[in-house]
Amino acid sequence: MSKFELFVMYLCAILTLCVMYATQPLQPLFEEILNISKFQASLFTTSILTPLAFASIFYGYILEKFAIKKILIFAFLIFGILEIAFAISSSYLALLMIRGLQGLIAPAALTGIMSYISINSPKSSVGKNIGIYIGITILGGFLGRFLSGLFNDIFGNWRVFFIVIGILLLIASFLVTKISGAKGSNLIKPKISDIKNMFLIKENAFICLYIFFIFFSFQGVLNFLPFELVEMDGSYSGSKTGIMYAGWLIGLIISFNISKINKFLNGSKNSMICGVVIFIVGTFLLHTHNFYIMFFAMLVVCFGNFLSHTCGSGYINLINLNHKGIANGLYVSFYYLGGSIGSFLPGFIYTNSGWGGFLFFMSFMLFISFIFSILLKKSLS
């Protein structure tokens, strides 16, 4: 796999994550300018995560039937068109519909990128390249959140950032035409029943359920933190909200050094257990209303989340030698199903029980994830 091909895949990953999360820090702003409720504003995140949850398994199957390159070209072309359409729309329903359509494209992009890297990388480099891919998605998630808030403060208009991203997505579609076609992922073409059979492997099931509750909790915290900051300060600041996501950059350090971390902790299984424990500690630290302590708490939360995610995604690729597209599709589906539900369901807890009740609920969800990490370790032992 050439350096150019890796560059194109990583660029596409960054842009995909920018699309997915650029609206998150702007949700209090959308609440004000569109005259909608917190729940309605949170649906900008939910609407793009929900299709990811249900379509990724299907795309994992499709990617083993058809050329990944063609699917990626189409995905990023449509992505770019929809992003520009979002930037020029003013109706809440139109904006929400566009986000939903982008959610149908996102699983093709993410599952396709991960599968392309996994299939075309030498076996000795799969873990490293997937680890870098996770790091790149982390960078994209941070840039999407931080820059959308920053652009709004600089230009006084939230639309500018989305137009820029839309143009870059169209350029990415063109660049994908220049990469080579993916090698055949498997000499045996998959059957629909292979999806069920992959999940019935208990190690796969434990990893998928583990990451479901991790990302449920992470999205819950990320989606309602901006509203709590407004409650604390009494006004909205795009830059101040965006900087709260700086903890995402810790994920870069983790993903690029995951081999060393796993060696230090004596294996991926132990790393996954440590990840969820660290996440729980960060959640308890968020109980304060001091901005600087909350900022530090978010660093801890992000450290725990990305340690869990980097190990989980790498491990499911390692233990599944065949049908990597389906295995990745399963993982991505459970990941985003958790994120989709976590982006709105905890809002009812937040509205009725406040920040403290919300964080207690998040901790309980993480404890369930901790149980699955223990079950995984025992099973593989």
VOPAGU-2260 file (C-alpha; in pm, 1 decimal, decimal comma):
REM VOPAGU-2260
SITE   aa  ch    i         X         Y         Z
SITE  MET   A    0       0,0       0,0       0,0
SITE  SER   A    1     159,1     328,4    -115,3
SITE  LYS   A    2     202,7     640,2      98,1
SITE  PHE   A    3     -28,2     830,5    -138,4
SITE  GLU   A    4    -306,8     576,2     -89,1
SITE  LEU   A    5    -268,8     596,5     289,1
SITE  PHE   A    6    -271,8     977,4     267,6
SITE  VAL   A    7    -595,4     976,8      67,6
SITE  MET   A    8    -760,9     732,6     310,2
SITE  TYR   A    9    -654,1     937,1     611,2
SITE  LEU   A   10    -769,2    1263,3     449,8
SITE  CYS   A   11   -1107,7    1107,6     375,4
SITE  ALA   A   12   -1131,7     990,0     737,3
SITE  ILE   A   13   -1059,4    1339,7     873,5
SITE  LEU   A   14   -1324,2    1498,1     650,6
SITE  THR   A   15   -1583,5    1232,7     738,4
SITE  LEU   A   16   -1540,5    1298,2    1109,9
SITE  CYS   A   17   -1556,4    1675,6    1050,9
SITE  VAL   A   18   -1892,8    1628,0     881,5
SITE  MET   A   19   -2023,0    1409,0    1160,0
SITE  TYR   A   20   -1935,5    1626,1    1457,9
SITE  ALA   A   21   -1909,8    1987,3    1337,8
SITE  THR   A   22   -2265,7    2057,5    1455,5
SITE  GLN   A   23   -2209,0    1933,0    1813,3
SITE  PRO   A   24   -2058,7    2247,0    1972,9
SITE  LEU   A   25   -2304,2    2461,0    1773,8
SITE  GLN   A   26   -2614,8    2293,3    1916,4
SITE  PRO   A   27   -2683,2    2567,3    2176,1
SITE  LEU   A   28   -2649,8    2820,7    1890,0
SITE  PHE   A   29   -2895,6    2623,6    1674,4
SITE  GLU   A   30   -3130,0    2611,1    1973,8
SITE  GLU   A   31   -3131,1    2991,6    1977,2
SITE  ILE   A   32   -3133,2    3085,6    1607,9
SITE  LEU   A   33   -3378,4    2814,3    1498,3
SITE  ASN   A   34   -3595,7    2856,0    1810,3
SITE  ILE   A   35   -3588,4    2484,1    1893,5
SITE  SER   A   36   -3554,9    2280,1    2213,5
SITE  LYS   A   37   -3236,1    2117,7    2351,2
SITE  PHE   A   38   -3375,3    1780,7    2247,4
SITE  GLN   A   39   -3436,3    1900,7    1890,1
SITE  ALA   A   40   -3086,5    2051,2    1875,8
SITE  SER   A   41   -2930,1    1725,0    1997,3
SITE  LEU   A   42   -3093,0    1546,0    1702,4
SITE  PHE   A   43   -2836,8    1703,3    1467,4
SITE  THR   A   44   -2590,3    1452,1    1613,5
SITE  THR   A   45   -2841,8    1169,3    1655,2
SITE  SER   A   46   -2961,9    1196,7    1294,0
SITE  ILE   A   47   -2617,0    1122,2    1150,9
SITE  LEU   A   48   -2520,1     854,7    1404,5
SITE  THR   A   49   -2840,5     648,3    1377,3
SITE  PRO   A   50   -2796,1     547,3    1009,3
SITE  LEU   A   51   -2432,9     466,9    1089,3
SITE  ALA   A   52   -2549,0     218,1    1347,8
SITE  PHE   A   53   -2786,2      28,6    1122,6
SITE  ALA   A   54   -2618,2      62,0     783,6
SITE  SER   A   55   -2259,7     -30,5     874,4
SITE  ILE   A   56   -2326,8    -405,6     893,5
SITE  PHE   A   57   -2495,0    -388,5     552,1
SITE  TYR   A   58   -2205,8    -189,5     406,7
SITE  GLY   A   59   -1958,1    -433,7     558,3
SITE  TYR   A   60   -2131,6    -704,5     356,1
SITE  ILE   A   61   -2151,2    -491,0      38,6
SITE  LEU   A   62   -1781,9    -399,1      61,4
SITE  GLU   A   63   -1691,0    -766,6      28,1
SITE  LYS   A   64   -1914,5    -798,2    -280,5
SITE  PHE   A   65   -1821,1    -482,7    -473,9
SITE  ALA   A   66   -1517,7    -260,6    -537,5
SITE  ILE   A   67   -1436,2     -45,0    -234,9
SITE  LYS   A   68   -1283,2     224,7    -457,1
SITE  LYS   A   69   -1605,6     287,0    -652,1
SITE  ILE   A   70   -1811,5     300,8    -333,3
SITE  LEU   A   71   -1574,2     557,4    -180,0
SITE  ILE   A   72   -1576,7     778,7    -492,0
SITE  PHE   A   73   -1957,1     788,7    -486,7
SITE  ALA   A   74   -1972,1     837,7    -109,2
SITE  PHE   A   75   -1749,0    1145,0    -100,5
SITE  LEU   A   76   -1910,1    1302,8    -405,8
SITE  ILE   A   77   -2254,0    1283,8    -240,9
SITE  PHE   A   78   -2103,4    1384,5      94,2
SITE  GLY   A   79   -1966,7    1707,0     -55,8
SITE  ILE   A   80   -2291,7    1798,6    -230,0
SITE  LEU   A   81   -2493,8    1741,5      87,6
SITE  GLU   A   82   -2250,3    1942,3     303,8
SITE  ILE   A   83   -2283,9    2246,0      76,0
SITE  ALA   A   84   -2663,0    2199,3      77,9
SITE  PHE   A   85   -2652,8    2200,0     460,4
SITE  ALA   A   86   -2454,5    2524,2     459,6
SITE  ILE   A   87   -2715,3    2709,7     251,8
SITE  SER   A   88   -3029,6    2569,4     419,2
SITE  SER   A   89   -3227,3    2757,2     685,6
SITE  SER   A   90   -3517,2    2527,1     772,0
SITE  TYR   A   91   -3473,5    2299,2    1076,1
SITE  LEU   A   92   -3643,8    2009,2     898,9
SITE  ALA   A   93   -3428,6    2054,1     587,8
SITE  LEU   A   94   -3110,6    2066,2     796,8
SITE  LEU   A   95   -3215,0    1757,6     991,0
SITE  MET   A   96   -3302,3    1568,3     670,6
SITE  ILE   A   97   -2963,0    1649,4     517,4
SITE  ARG   A   98   -2788,7    1522,9     831,0
SITE  GLY   A   99   -2988,3    1201,0     805,7
SITE  LEU   A  100   -2886,3    1153,6     441,1
SITE  GLN   A  101   -2523,1    1212,4     535,1
SITE  GLY   A  102   -2568,2     945,6     799,4
SITE  LEU   A  103   -2653,9     698,1     522,8
SITE  ILE   A  104   -2329,3     784,2     342,4
SITE  ALA   A  105   -2099,8     792,4     648,0
SITE  PRO   A  106   -2099,2     413,7     710,9
SITE  ALA   A  107   -1992,9     348,9     351,5
SITE  ALA   A  108   -1708,0     595,1     401,7
SITE  LEU   A  109   -1585,3     475,4     741,9
SITE  THR   A  110   -1629,1     101,7     686,1
SITE  GLY   A  111   -1480,4     136,7     337,0
SITE  ILE   A  112   -1174,8     327,4     457,4
SITE  MET   A  113   -1107,5      84,4     742,9
SITE  SER   A  114   -1153,6    -218,6     518,4
SITE  TYR   A  115    -937,3     -71,2     239,5
SITE  ILE   A  116    -651,5     -13,1     484,0
SITE  SER   A  117    -692,0    -354,3     647,6
SITE  ILE   A  118    -708,9    -545,4     317,5
SITE  ASN   A  119    -425,7    -363,8     136,7
SITE  SER   A  120    -178,3    -338,4     424,5
SITE  PRO   A  121      81,4    -611,7     481,7
SITE  LYS   A  122     -22,7    -832,3     774,0
SITE  SER   A  123     262,9    -698,3     986,1
SITE  SER   A  124     138,9    -339,8     933,6
SITE  VAL   A  125    -237,7    -387,5     978,0
SITE  GLY   A  126    -238,2    -305,1    1348,9
SITE  LYS   A  127     -13,7      -1,3    1300,2
SITE  ASN   A  128    -211,0     138,5    1004,0
SITE  ILE   A  129    -546,9      82,7    1174,0
SITE  GLY   A  130    -406,2     250,4    1485,8
SITE  ILE   A  131    -304,4     552,6    1278,7
SITE  TYR   A  132    -649,9     550,3    1115,7
SITE  ILE   A  133    -809,2     570,3    1461,3
SITE  GLY   A  134    -574,9     858,5    1542,8
SITE  ILE   A  135    -673,9    1035,3    1222,8
SITE  THR   A  136   -1045,6     998,4    1302,9
SITE  ILE   A  137    -972,6    1142,3    1646,7
SITE  LEU   A  138    -801,6    1442,9    1486,2
SITE  GLY   A  139   -1096,3    1484,3    1247,8
SITE  GLY   A  140   -1346,2    1473,4    1532,8
SITE  PHE   A  141   -1154,9    1741,7    1722,6
SITE  LEU   A  142   -1102,0    1966,7    1418,6
SITE  GLY   A  143   -1468,9    1942,8    1320,3
SITE  ARG   A  144   -1583,8    2048,8    1666,8
SITE  PHE   A  145   -1317,0    2309,7    1741,0
SITE  LEU   A  146   -1304,2    2478,3    1399,4
SITE  SER   A  147   -1682,6    2500,4    1357,3
SITE  GLY   A  148   -1701,7    2695,2    1683,8
SITE  LEU   A  149   -1393,2    2902,6    1598,8
SITE  PHE   A  150   -1515,7    2986,9    1247,1
SITE  ASN   A  151   -1848,1    3099,0    1394,7
SITE  ASP   A  152   -1668,2    3336,7    1632,2
SITE  ILE   A  153   -1431,0    3468,8    1361,8
SITE  PHE   A  154   -1678,8    3513,1    1076,6
SITE  GLY   A  155   -1995,9    3559,7    1281,4
SITE  ASN   A  156   -2157,5    3293,4    1064,4
SITE  TRP   A  157   -2172,6    2918,2    1126,8
SITE  ARG   A  158   -2217,3    2842,7     753,9
SITE  VAL   A  159   -1861,7    2929,1     643,5
SITE  PHE   A  160   -1701,2    2619,0     792,1
SITE  PHE   A  161   -1955,7    2386,7     629,2
SITE  ILE   A  162   -1895,9    2537,6     283,7
SITE  VAL   A  163   -1518,9    2485,8     322,4
SITE  ILE   A  164   -1566,6    2122,6     427,0
SITE  GLY   A  165   -1807,9    2064,1     137,4
SITE  ILE   A  166   -1546,5    2179,2    -114,8
SITE  LEU   A  167   -1276,5    1962,1      46,2
SITE  LEU   A  168   -1506,8    1657,8      27,5
SITE  LEU   A  169   -1547,5    1706,8    -348,7
SITE  ILE   A  170   -1168,3    1725,0    -382,6
SITE  ALA   A  171   -1138,4    1403,7    -178,3
SITE  SER   A  172   -1377,2    1227,0    -416,6
SITE  PHE   A  173   -1146,7    1318,2    -704,3
SITE  LEU   A  174    -836,6    1196,7    -517,1
SITE  VAL   A  175    -997,5     855,9    -452,1
SITE  THR   A  176   -1013,9     804,3    -829,9
SITE  LYS   A  177    -631,2     803,8    -828,2
SITE  ILE   A  178    -581,9     515,3    -583,5
SITE  SER   A  179    -553,0     150,5    -686,5
SITE  GLY   A  180    -842,0     -90,8    -648,0
SITE  ALA   A  181    -849,4    -291,3    -324,7
SITE  LYS   A  182    -720,6    -645,9    -330,7
SITE  GLY   A  183    -976,7    -918,7    -286,9
SITE  SER   A  184   -1052,2    -942,0      83,1
SITE  ASN   A  185   -1149,9   -1304,3      66,4
SITE  LEU   A  186   -1160,1   -1583,7    -188,1
SITE  ILE   A  187   -1490,6   -1692,8     -33,3
SITE  LYS   A  188   -1772,4   -1450,8    -107,3
SITE  PRO   A  189   -1982,4   -1378,1     201,9
SITE  LYS   A  190   -2338,5   -1482,1     266,3
SITE  ILE   A  191   -2595,5   -1282,8     462,6
SITE  SER   A  192   -2581,9   -1553,6     729,5
SITE  ASP   A  193   -2213,3   -1469,0     783,9
SITE  ILE   A  194   -2320,1   -1147,1     958,7
SITE  LYS   A  195   -2510,8   -1342,8    1223,9
SITE  ASN   A  196   -2236,4   -1602,8    1250,8
SITE  MET   A  197   -1971,4   -1336,7    1308,4
SITE  PHE   A  198   -2168,6   -1191,5    1599,5
SITE  LEU   A  199   -2232,1   -1536,9    1746,7
SITE  ILE   A  200   -1857,1   -1568,1    1804,0
SITE  LYS   A  201   -1864,0   -1465,5    2169,1
SITE  GLU   A  202   -1537,7   -1269,3    2155,1
SITE  ASN   A  203   -1683,8   -1053,8    1875,8
SITE  ALA   A  204   -2006,1   -1010,0    2074,4
SITE  PHE   A  205   -1817,4    -903,4    2387,9
SITE  ILE   A  206   -1610,1    -647,5    2194,6
SITE  CYS   A  207   -1919,6    -506,2    2020,9
SITE  LEU   A  208   -2121,1    -476,0    2343,6
SITE  TYR   A  209   -1819,3    -331,9    2523,8
SITE  ILE   A  210   -1779,4     -52,7    2266,8
SITE  PHE   A  211   -2157,4       7,0    2255,0
SITE  PHE   A  212   -2164,9     122,7    2617,9
SITE  ILE   A  213   -1833,7     310,2    2586,4
SITE  PHE   A  214   -1954,8     524,4    2297,5
SITE  PHE   A  215   -2304,0     558,6    2448,1
SITE  SER   A  216   -2143,7     728,7    2747,9
SITE  PHE   A  217   -1893,4     930,6    2544,2
SITE  GLN   A  218   -2152,8    1077,7    2311,4
SITE  GLY   A  219   -2381,1    1149,3    2605,6
SITE  VAL   A  220   -2110,3    1356,6    2773,0
SITE  LEU   A  221   -2004,4    1531,0    2450,9
SITE  ASN   A  222   -2357,4    1612,2    2340,2
SITE  PHE   A  223   -2481,7    1770,0    2663,0
SITE  LEU   A  224   -2161,1    1929,9    2788,1
SITE  PRO   A  225   -2218,6    2241,3    2566,9
SITE  PHE   A  226   -2560,4    2294,5    2727,0
SITE  GLU   A  227   -2409,9    2264,5    3076,5
SITE  LEU   A  228   -2142,6    2522,3    2984,9
SITE  VAL   A  229   -2416,0    2764,4    2880,3
SITE  GLU   A  230   -2593,0    2698,4    3212,0
SITE  MET   A  231   -2268,2    2776,2    3396,6
SITE  ASP   A  232   -2174,9    3092,9    3204,0
SITE  GLY   A  233   -2516,7    3222,0    3104,5
SITE  SER   A  234   -2411,6    3270,8    2740,7
SITE  TYR   A  235   -2272,2    3074,8    2444,9
SITE  SER   A  236   -1908,5    3088,4    2330,1
SITE  GLY   A  237   -1811,3    2879,2    2028,0
SITE  SER   A  238   -1438,5    2892,9    2103,6
SITE  LYS   A  239   -1479,6    2811,7    2473,2
SITE  THR   A  240   -1706,7    2520,5    2392,2
SITE  GLY   A  241   -1479,8    2397,0    2114,8
SITE  ILE   A  242   -1167,0    2397,8    2331,8
SITE  MET   A  243   -1341,1    2157,1    2570,7
SITE  TYR   A  244   -1289,1    1891,6    2302,9
SITE  ALA   A  245    -909,0    1936,4    2311,4
SITE  GLY   A  246    -890,4    1606,7    2499,3
SITE  TRP   A  247    -945,8    1441,5    2163,4
SITE  LEU   A  248    -582,9    1517,1    2084,9
SITE  ILE   A  249    -481,0    1275,4    2361,5
SITE  GLY   A  250    -637,3    1010,5    2141,7
SITE  LEU   A  251    -371,8    1085,3    1879,1
SITE  ILE   A  252     -96,5    1002,9    2126,4
SITE  ILE   A  253    -274,8     682,4    2227,8
SITE  SER   A  254    -344,4     560,3    1873,9
SITE  PHE   A  255      11,2     624,4    1754,6
SITE  ASN   A  256     159,8     448,4    2058,7
SITE  ILE   A  257     -95,2     173,4    2112,9
SITE  SER   A  258     161,7    -104,9    2069,4
SITE  LYS   A  259     376,4      38,1    2350,0
SITE  ILE   A  260      70,7      87,7    2573,2
SITE  ASN   A  261     -46,6    -269,5    2516,9
SITE  LYS   A  262     302,0    -398,4    2593,3
SITE  PHE   A  263     317,7    -193,9    2914,0
SITE  LEU   A  264     -28,2    -315,1    3025,6
SITE  ASN   A  265      44,3    -673,1    2917,8
SITE  GLY   A  266    -198,9    -697,9    2625,9
SITE  SER   A  267    -501,7    -540,2    2456,7
SITE  LYS   A  268    -744,9    -707,6    2695,9
SITE  ASN   A  269    -591,4    -531,7    2995,9
SITE  SER   A  270    -577,4    -204,1    2801,4
SITE  MET   A  271    -951,3    -224,9    2733,1
SITE  ILE   A  272   -1019,8    -278,4    3105,2
SITE  CYS   A  273    -795,1      16,4    3198,9
SITE  GLY   A  274    -966,2     234,7    2936,9
SITE  VAL   A  275   -1313,0     199,4    3085,6
SITE  VAL   A  276   -1183,3     245,3    3443,3
SITE  ILE   A  277   -1009,1     570,4    3344,8
SITE  PHE   A  278   -1330,1     685,1    3170,3
SITE  ILE   A  279   -1528,6     627,6    3492,1
SITE  VAL   A  280   -1276,4     834,1    3691,5
SITE  GLY   A  281   -1308,3    1121,0    3441,8
SITE  THR   A  282   -1687,0    1107,7    3466,5
SITE  PHE   A  283   -1670,1    1155,5    3844,3
SITE  LEU   A  284   -1434,4    1453,2    3798,8
SITE  LEU   A  285   -1695,2    1622,8    3574,8
SITE  HIS   A  286   -1924,8    1673,7    3874,7
SITE  THR   A  287   -1758,9    2011,3    3944,0
SITE  HIS   A  288   -1875,4    2342,3    3792,5
SITE  ASN   A  289   -1524,6    2484,7    3765,0
SITE  PHE   A  290   -1432,9    2530,4    3397,1
SITE  TYR   A  291   -1066,0    2437,9    3442,7
SITE  ILE   A  292   -1139,0    2123,2    3642,4
SITE  MET   A  293   -1399,7    2025,1    3383,1
SITE  PHE   A  294   -1139,5    2080,8    3111,8
SITE  PHE   A  295    -899,3    1845,9    3294,1
SITE  ALA   A  296   -1182,5    1595,2    3348,5
SITE  MET   A  297   -1249,5    1592,6    2974,2
SITE  LEU   A  298    -882,3    1507,3    2915,4
SITE  VAL   A  299    -927,1    1204,8    3142,8
SITE  VAL   A  300   -1258,5    1107,6    2979,0
SITE  CYS   A  301   -1103,8    1126,1    2632,0
SITE  PHE   A  302    -799,9     926,4    2741,6
SITE  GLY   A  303   -1023,3     644,7    2868,8
SITE  ASN   A  304   -1251,7     649,5    2565,0
SITE  PHE   A  305    -977,6     643,8    2303,4
SITE  LEU   A  306    -774,7     379,2    2481,1
SITE  SER   A  307   -1088,9     162,5    2477,1
SITE  HIS   A  308   -1175,8     238,7    2114,2
SITE  THR   A  309    -824,6     201,9    1971,5
SITE  CYS   A  310    -776,4    -135,6    2142,6
SITE  GLY   A  311   -1125,9    -259,3    2054,2
SITE  SER   A  312   -1105,7    -174,1    1683,6
SITE  GLY   A  313    -756,4    -315,7    1648,1
SITE  TYR   A  314    -842,8    -633,2    1838,1
SITE  ILE   A  315   -1149,6    -721,6    1630,9
SITE  ASN   A  316    -934,7    -692,7    1316,4
SITE  LEU   A  317    -667,0    -908,9    1474,9
SITE  ILE   A  318    -890,8   -1199,9    1579,5
SITE  ASN   A  319   -1094,6   -1209,4    1255,3
SITE  LEU   A  320    -874,7   -1324,1     968,6
SITE  ASN   A  321   -1165,6   -1371,4     726,7
SITE  HIS   A  322   -1455,4   -1139,3     636,3
SITE  LYS   A  323   -1285,8    -827,7     773,5
SITE  GLY   A  324   -1548,9    -610,7     604,6
SITE  ILE   A  325   -1825,8    -780,2     804,2
SITE  ALA   A  326   -1621,8    -773,2    1126,5
SITE  ASN   A  327   -1553,0    -400,9    1084,9
SITE  GLY   A  328   -1915,8    -341,4     990,8
SITE  LEU   A  329   -2031,9    -511,2    1311,6
SITE  TYR   A  330   -1790,4    -310,1    1523,0
SITE  VAL   A  331   -1879,9      22,6    1358,6
SITE  SER   A  332   -2252,6     -54,5    1387,4
SITE  PHE   A  333   -2240,8    -123,2    1761,5
SITE  TYR   A  334   -2008,9     172,8    1811,2
SITE  TYR   A  335   -2248,1     415,7    1646,1
SITE  LEU   A  336   -2563,4     249,9    1776,5
SITE  GLY   A  337   -2431,7     326,5    2124,1
SITE  GLY   A  338   -2341,1     679,5    2017,1
SITE  SER   A  339   -2678,4     735,9    1851,6
SITE  ILE   A  340   -2879,4     635,9    2158,4
SITE  GLY   A  341   -2633,0     810,2    2388,7
SITE  SER   A  342   -2667,6    1136,6    2196,8
SITE  PHE   A  343   -3033,2    1185,1    2297,1
SITE  LEU   A  344   -3154,1     936,2    2563,2
SITE  PRO   A  345   -2940,3    1078,9    2849,6
SITE  GLY   A  346   -3095,7    1415,8    2768,2
SITE  PHE   A  347   -3410,0    1310,1    2951,2
SITE  ILE   A  348   -3196,8    1234,4    3259,2
SITE  TYR   A  349   -3018,7    1569,8    3221,0
SITE  THR   A  350   -3345,6    1761,8    3191,6
SITE  ASN   A  351   -3511,9    1593,6    3490,0
SITE  SER   A  352   -3220,9    1514,3    3723,9
SITE  GLY   A  353   -2958,9    1774,0    3634,1
SITE  TRP   A  354   -2588,2    1736,1    3564,7
SITE  GLY   A  355   -2524,6    1517,9    3870,6
SITE  GLY   A  356   -2796,2    1264,7    3787,0
SITE  PHE   A  357   -2682,3    1263,5    3425,1
SITE  LEU   A  358   -2321,5    1179,3    3520,2
SITE  PHE   A  359   -2432,6     904,9    3761,7
SITE  PHE   A  360   -2628,2     744,7    3476,5
SITE  MET   A  361   -2320,7     766,8    3250,2
SITE  SER   A  362   -2111,5     593,0    3517,8
SITE  PHE   A  363   -2363,8     309,4    3538,8
SITE  MET   A  364   -2346,6     256,2    3160,8
SITE  LEU   A  365   -1967,5     244,9    3183,2
SITE  PHE   A  366   -1984,8     -16,4    3458,1
SITE  ILE   A  367   -2176,9    -242,1    3218,0
SITE  SER   A  368   -1896,8    -192,9    2963,5
SITE  PHE   A  369   -1645,4    -285,5    3233,5
SITE  ILE   A  370   -1829,5    -617,2    3286,5
SITE  PHE   A  371   -1799,7    -702,4    2915,2
SITE  SER   A  372   -1426,7    -623,3    2920,7
SITE  ILE   A  373   -1383,8    -873,7    3206,0
SITE  LEU   A  374   -1589,4   -1136,2    3019,5
SITE  LEU   A  375   -1373,3   -1083,0    2709,5
SITE  LYS   A  376   -1053,1   -1133,9    2907,2
SITE  LYS   A  377   -1182,0   -1453,4    3067,7
SITE  SER   A  378   -1304,5   -1587,5    2732,9
SITE  LEU   A  379    -973,5   -1527,7    2554,9
SITE  SER   A  380    -776,1   -1662,9    2848,6
